[in-house]
Structure formats: C-alpha cells, structure tokens
C-alpha cells in the first residue's frame, strides 16, 4: 500500500512540472510572436529564438491556434497574434483609459489646459481620451477616436522615440511619403525630435511643425521593458507657455505617466 500511495503523490508533482513547463514554453512563443509585430514569426524562427525543437514548436503553436491566441493564415507561413490575444490588448487599453482619465482630470483642473491620452495604432496614434480645462485648445486632435500619423504632433513623437529602430524605420518609410512631406516634415527633423525625447523623456514634437497659434508637450507611458504603450499630451495656446507653466506641465505629465505605468505594470521603475 505504501508504494501505491507514494506513486499517487508523485504523479501530480510530475504533471504539475509538465504543465508549468508547457506554460512557460507557450508564453515564450507568444512573446516572440508579439515582438515580431507586423512581420510575424516562422516556425523555424520561433524554434531558434526559444531553443525548442521544431516538433515541439509545431505542437505548441497548434494548441495556441486552437485557443485563438495565435493565427497562421498559410499552413507553412508566418505566425501572428490571434484574435483572443488581441482582445487582451483591448482589455489593457480599457484599463489604461480608466486609470489615465483621473490623471487627465486632475491636470486639466490644476493647469487649465487640454490633456489627451494617445495610443499607438498601426502607422498612427489613436486618441482614447480628452479632458479640457478652463482654456481648451485643439491642434491636430479634435475629438476622441481621431488618428494622427506618426511623426505629426507631440504624442506620436513621444511614443515613436522609444520604439525599436526597426519599428521607427518601418513607420517612417511608410509615413514620410504619405503624410509628412506634405507638411514639410523631413525624416531628419523627426530623428532630431526623437533624439531630444530619448534624452529628456518629454517632447514638443517636430520643431515648427505645429499650427502657429498652438503648442504642446507629450511624454511616453511605458509598459514592461520600457516599451511605449501610450502618451500623455497637452495642447495650449503659445501665449500661455511661460517658463513657469512649462515646468509645471512637465512635472505633471511625467508624474502622471509614471503613476499610470506603476498602476498598470507595477514592475516599471522610474529612470530618474
């Protein structure tokens, strides 16, 4: 009887270890696919990145496809995020909106300007929320749901600055001929704005590209591994941007962005 009981105790432990290993491997594959973005990942690339054998990758990908977490339009083609995985992104976006809204309200009440929550959306940034203070202002974004091409406006620069160089190049290759040239915005000027934002973690956008009567500031909101998940920005008339008001806006935006990152992701640490 003692031997039977010992076997019964050991089986769940073995099953537990196997389950945890499968979960770890599946999570690793999901990470690789998400990081690959629009390019997707082939089975061989997933094997190389994870160190798993090709049969194991096939088995895990098939299970993740069945769950809707991955999709593979062509049987031997690249693997992409599936609808269920994308819905998780929508949940994070909703949580981001809910948490950020209180910060936008507080800044609008205290500083009297208009404040925006923007998130990356393909080759553009999407406005999720706007809160107006006593001095409302609009330049590029007029209402919730508006989309602005990357490279235009402060919020897009704040997010673009902390994307990978590959992502930046891909976006600018698309947006420069389609949107930026018509506004007199060159890749060189965008790169200058990116370099300044990377150094200061705050941006006024591409110099002299805003409508002449308006200006603004934006800061990135970071997720894990300092991946930009959103931007907080403000819009105001240039006549309001004194040195003192600039300092107050900068402090409020940075403090709010870091608080949002902490509330959503917890492990994000301030850089200064």
Number of C-alpha atoms within 10 A of each C-alpha: 5 6 8 8 9 10 10 10 11 11 11 11 11 11 11 12 12 12 12 12 12 14 13 12 18 19 14 14 25 22 12 20 23 19 13 15 13 12 12 20 23 16 20 15 16 24 18 12 13 15 11 15 13 15 11 13 21 16 12 18 22 15 14 21 19 12 14 15 19 24 22 18 10 8 8 9 12 18 26 24 25 20 15 16 18 15 12 12 12 12 11 14 16 13 15 21 18 12 16 23 20 14 22 27 17 16 23 22 15 14 16 17 23 24 31 24 26 32 25 21 14 12 19 19 27 22 23 21 20 21 22 20 18 12 14 16 20 18 16 15 18 12 13 15 14 15 20 21 22 28 34 22 27 31 33 28 30 32 28 29 25 21 15 11 11 8 16 18 13 12 18 22 12 14 19 20 11 11 17 19 12 10 11 12 18 16 17 10 16 23 18 14 23 25 16 17 24 17 10 10 19 26 28 23 27 21 14 11 17 18 12 10 11 17 24 26 22 32 30 33 29 24 19 15 9 16 14 21 20 30 27 27 28 29 24 21 18 13 9 14 15 10 9 10 12 14 11 14 22 19 11 17 25 19 14 21 22 21 19 24 26 18 15 17 13 13 12 18 14 13 7 3
